[in-house]
Amino acid sequence: MKVEVLKENLKSGLNITERVAGKNLSLPILNNILINTEDSFLNLISTDLEIVIKLWILSKILKNGKVVVPARLFSGFISSLPNEKILIESKDNNLNIECNNLKANIQGYNPEDFPIIPEFNNVDYLEVDNEKLCQSISQVVDIPINSQSRPEISGVYFNFFKNNIKVVSTDSFRLAEKIITLEKPVKKEQSFILPQRSVREILNILDGKRGVIKIFFSNNQVLFELPMEEIKHPLIQIISRLIDGEYPNYQDIIPNKFKTSVILKKDEFFNQIKTASLFSDKNNEVKILVNKEKGEVEILSKNPNIGENKSTILAKIDGDSISMSFNYKFLIDGLSNIKSSEVVFDISKEEGACVLKPVGDFSYIYVVMPIKSIQ
């Protein structure tokens, strides 16, 4: 292999692909990046056996070939080079690098020892705007928990139906659902559970990039592909394993009847909850009292070792006066993911599930369970 490539482009590609090439003591080959030539492109590939990242860089290919080199060392050396054209050449599983008067030789490994990368040939796929996808998964990605007994809630649930994608996550105490509207209906309804770490990597890698994402389906894996802007060719592919199992019938958790409905200014509600959290006890409790007669919501918290706090917010209230207690962290998480200036706070009943949602936006809901009231 012999390739000329711009340092800026190569470093940008390595910043992405080296994300999953970590320190693996049991399989040292996973600490490396596979560098391959493909038509007019340099192809970088890394994997930890759960996630695969493939990235293409437009380059001048002088000779085809492939080599496997340590990810951290290769990336670190490329970072130290000036922003000039780089010549890389493989010989006997080693990689020679030249840039101006700088040279290096990195000892590599046999490419045949690198894990086999899954292929997605003749499989179904759909397309979704990348900005919509990243915004949606950012609203649910922080909720799942790592559960050995219930691995299905360790990930994010994707359900593709009609012209929608439902993105859902839960940790049994709260639940978030975001609906993405597609321009074209899906060919058939499909669903999968993606590990939380994979969702985070997709968000970290794709957030801020323009384009239409292709999502390819298989029985136990999924592929997210972002094309290049200039030409019709993949720029980045992210492949992930899926979590086996059935996702909980979460629709039963979402209440459809409410005793009280409250509309509040989101930022004011958020700030008062944060202030109350400073005085909360070891259970992170804050108490919310909805006063229909006064048209206001009181937020209280107290800690015998610190003191207590009370604040009031004017609100539009429909229904009965009621008081409930919540884990302030759960409320803050839900409010942080609501983009509107006003928020609807629907209360089903005392000690029943409550719903936070944006005013005027039915595509996102956040369900949170109350906790025992502060005494």
N, C-alpha and C positions, 0 to 999 in steps of 0.2 A: 504494500500500500504506500502511495505517495500522494500527498494532498497539500494544496495551498489554501489557506483559510485566514480570514481576518481575525485578529486577536479578540476584538470586541464581540464578534458573533460567537466565537468558540467559548469565551468565558461566560457569556449569557446562557449558552446551552448547558455548560457544565454546572452553573448555579442551580439549574433545575434538575438535571439528571442525578447529581450527586446526593440529592436529598434522601434517597432510599438506599444508598450504598454506605452502610454503617460498619461498625466493628462487630463482625460476626466470627466468634471464636470457633464455632463448630463447622462453619462452611466459609473459609477465608475467601473463596472465589467471589462471594457476594460483596466483598469490599471493593470490587473493581468495576470499571465501566468497559463495556464492549464498544469498540470503535470500528465502524464498518463503512464501506463505500457502497453507494446505491445510486446508479445513474449519475446525476450531477450533484449529488448530495453526500455530505458526511453525516452518518447516522450514529447517534450516541444512545446507548441502551444501558439501563441499570435496573436491578431488581433485588427485593429481599424475600422473594418467593410468595409474598402476599400482594405486593404492588409492583407493577412494571412501568417504567417511564421510558418512552422512546421519543427522540427529538431529531429533527432533520435540519441541517445547515447547508445552504447553497454554497458550494465550494468549487475550486478548480481541481478536478480529479486527474492526476497525472498517471496513476497506476492503481488498479483496484486491489483490494485486500481487506484484512481485518486484524485487529489486535486487541488484547485485553490488558489494561493497565490499572494500577491502584488509583482509585477515584480522588482521594484527598491529595496525594502527592501530585498527580497530573494537574488538578485544578489549582493547587497552590502555586505550582511553577508557572502555569499560564497567566495567573493573576499578576505575577511579578514582571511580566514582559511588557515592553512598550506597545502602544496602540498601533501596531504595524502588521504587515502580512507575516504569517507563520507558515513554515514548511514542516510538515510532519511526515515521517517515513518509517515504516516498520521493517524489521529484519530479524529473522529467527526469534519471533515472539517478543522482541524488544522494540522500543519506540525512540527514534531520534527526533529531536525538536530543534529547529533553527529559527532565530528571529534577529535580524541585523547581525551583530557580532556575538550574540548569546547562543550557546548550544547546550544541550543536555541529552543524556541517554537514560531512559527509564526501563528497568527490567520488567517485562510483562509475563503473561501466562498464555498457555495454549487456548485459543478461542474455542476449541472443541470441549473444553472443560466448563465453559459458561453454560448456565441453565438454558434449556430450550424455552423459547418465548412463544406463548400461545398465538395461534393464528385465528383470525375471524373472517373466514371466507364463506360467502353465500349465506350470511345470517341477516336477520331483520335488524333494521336500525330506524331511528327517527331523528329529527332535527329540532333544536331549540336554541333560541338566542342566548349567547353566553352570559350576557349581562343579567338577563332574567334568571338563569340557572344559578349563578353565583350569589345573587341577592337572596334568592329563595333558600338555598342551603345554608347561607349565613344566619338565617333566622331560626334554624332548628339544630344546627350542628353541635351546640354546646350542651344539649339536654341529655343525650344517652349516657348510661353508666355501664361500666364493665361488670357484667353479671355472668358468673359461671353457671348458675342454676337456670338462668333465663337468657341465653346468649342472643335471642332475637331482639331484646331491647338494648343490646350493646351497639346497635347500628341505626342507620337512618333508612326508613322504609320509603321506597319509590313505587308508586302505582300509576301506570299509564292506561288511560281509558278515554274513549271518545276523543275530544280535542284538549285534554287536560293531563297534567302530571300532578299528582298529590305527593308532597314531600312531608313525611311525618316522623316525629321522634318523641320518646317518652322515657321517664325513669320511674314510673309508677306513681310519683307524687305530682307531676305536671306533664303536660303534653302540648306540642305545637304542631299545627298543620298549615302548610302553605300550598296554595293551588296555583300552578302555572298554566296559562292558557296558550295552546299551540295554534299556529296558523293552519295546520293541516291535521285532520283526525288521524289517530294511530290505526294501523291495519288490524291489530287485535290487542285485546287487553293483556297487559303483562305487569308483573311486579317483582321486586327483589329487595333484599335487605343488604345495604352496603355498610361495611365496618366504619365506625366513626373516624378512625385514623385515615382511611382512604378518602372519606369525604373532606376531611381537613386538608389533605394533600391536594385534592382537586381544587378546593377553594384557594389555597395558597398559590398554586401554580397558574390557575386560569383567571383569577380575579383581576379585573382591570384590562383584560385583553378583549379586543373586538372580534366579532365573527359569530358564526353559527356552529354550535357543537353537534356532532353526530354521536349518538349513543347506540352502540352495537350490543346485541343481547346474545348470550349463550346460556347453557344450563347452570353453570356454576361460576361464571365470570362475566364481567361487563367491561366494555371499552368506551372511553370518552375521547373523541378526536377533535382537535382544533385545527382548521386548515390555515395555510399561509394566506396573507392578504394579497400578495402580488400575483401568485400563480396557483393553479388548482393542484395542490399537493398538501398532504398532512404536514403540519408544523410540530404538533405535540400529540402523542397518544398516551393515555393513562389507562392501564389495565388493572383491574382489582378482582380478587376473589370475592365471593358472596357468602353471607351467613346463611347456613341451612336453617330451616324451620319456618313455621307459620307466624306471621306477625299477629299480635293480639287484635281482637275485634274492637279496636279503639273507638269506633263510632258509638258504642254503648256507653262510653265514659262521658261523652259530650252531652251536657244537658240541653234539652230543647224547650223547657219551660222555666221561667224565672220569677222569683218572688219580688225581686227588686232590680231595677236597671238604673245605672248611674253614668252620667257623662261628665268627664272632668278634663281640665287642661292637662295634657300629658306631662309636659315639663314640670309643672307645679306639683303634680302628684308624685312624679319620680323624685324630685328634689326633697319633698317632705318625707318620703319613705327612706331616702338615704340619711336624712337628718335623724329620723327616729331610730335608725339602725345603730347609731352611736350609743344609744341608751338601752338597747335590747339585752335580754339575758342570754344565757348559754344556749338556749334553744332558738335563738334568732327571731324571737316573737315580736311582732308588732300588732296592735289591735286597731281595727277599723270600725268606726261607728257611723252608720249612715242615718242621718237625722232628716226625715222627710219634712217635718214641720218647719225647721229652720233652713232647709235647702242647703245643707252643708255636710261635709264628711270630716269627722274627727279622726286623727291618727295619734295613737298613744303608744308609748313604750316605757318600760321601767326596769331598773336593775337595782336590787337592794344595796349593791356595793358601789353604785355610781350615782344614781339619781333617776329622774324621770323626765319625759318630754311629752308635750302635747301641742298639736297644731290643728288648724281648721282650714278647709278648702271649700269655696262655694261650688255647688254642683247642681246639675239638672237631675232630679230624682223622680223616677216613676216606680211606684210600688210602696212597700212597707219599710218602716224604719227597722234596722237590723244591725247587729254587731257580730264581728267574726275576727279571728286571729290568723295570721299567716306567717310563714317564714319569709322574712324581708328579702332574702336573696332570690327567692323564686319570683317575687313581685318585680324586683329590679331587673331580672333577666327578661321577663316578659315585656316590660315597658321599654327596655333597651332595643327590642326588635320591632317595635311599632314605630312606623315612620310618620304617621299623621300628627297634627297639632293637638287633636282631641282624641280621647280614648273612651270606649264603652266598657264599663265594669258591670257585668251581669252576675247576679247572685241567685242561685237556684233555691237554696234553703239553708237554714243553719246547719253547719257541718257538712254541707253538700258542695259539689264542685262549682267553681266560679269560672267565668270566661272573661278574658281581656281581649279586645279587638279594636282595630282602628275605626274611627268614624268614617263612614263612606267607603270602606274597603272590605269586601266580604271574602277576600282571598286568603286572609290570615286570621287564625284564632289561636289563643293561648289559654289552655285549661289548667287551673291550679287548685289543689285541694287545701282547705283550711286546716289549721291545727287547733289543739285545745286552747280555749280562751285564757288570757292572762288573768290571774286571780287578783 
